[in-house]
């Protein structure tokens, strides 16, 4: 029998114990995958909102619990446009509203039609709405397809009736699932006259992005400039907490899985003391005994990891259809999350089986053979 064959034989000979260990690893890997996909997807949705504006960087209110709760005065947006190095500063009101049971979280954008070109909006069909219209709306082509709407169709949301004047796309895919209104109309509906949610700043060609950001940060201390995901925590504290929860959940999952592998490996060690003594007495080296125990743990953990990947995928599909997350949670399956899960399983196998493997390798053959 080959060495690999012996490892598989030993695992198969203890099916129940192997299944319980693989189950512990599977649950841990499921948690790592589900939390990883959930966190990365919510980050993508959040940062997607900031990237809709086709700008060099975005501006939001500092330290809000949710980026959509950010509030900026239109006067501050106008003042930003006069900062040296700024070509244009655009303000947009962004609100989340339920359309129907299948679309409980539709992103609404209030924007002056004169700013649409700078905002990165390209009209595909129809025309834009009038600047102060209270019954016209434009739809991103993705949400228009999902809602089966065309130019000229009625559109009802939050009890307000509109007519679709045009379909559009933006430079960021996230924006294609938004609904766009005249800014005063959306401000009136939510009673936030003179306020916007985010600012989008476009720089003069050749201007220093860092210098302009610093000037805006100093002039408007209540606001935060956001260049990318790493700056997101300056405005939205929720995403920081979600990331922390992901890290904490991963650590907890690792502790549980390592404890399961360690417990199984120790029980196996005490049951197989005489076996290890025989192997050492017939010439097996310590390194070979360690490789045997670690190999068995690795096989079991790998099987558990494969099951865990499937369970993680199933958990994400369940979360995706929860009413609380529908519309804002769009799963992003990054290869790094799945590869990290496999590394996680290998690490769990190594750390959980290392101590029993070392004990088995360094036990005296004579002492081991005396054991009953």
Secondary structure, 3 states (H helix, E strand, C coil): CCHHHHHHHHHHHCHHHHHHHHHHHHHHHHHHHHHHHHHHHHHHHHHHHHHCCCCCEEEEECCECCHHHCCEEHHHHHHHCCCCCEEEEEEEEEEEECCECCECCEEEEECCHHHHHHHCCEEEEECCCCCCCCCEEEEEHHHHHHHCCCCCCEEEECCEEEEEEEEEECCCHHHHHEEEECHHHHHHHCCCCCEECEEEEEECCCCCHHHHHHHHHHHCCCEEEECCHHHHHHCEHHHHHHHHHHHHHHHHHHHHHHHHHHHHHHHHHHHCHHHHHHHHHCCCCHHHHHHHHHHHHHHHHHHHHHHHHHHHHHHHHHHHCCCCCCCCCCCCCCHHHHHHHHHHHHHHHHHHHHHHHHHHHHCCHHHHHHCC
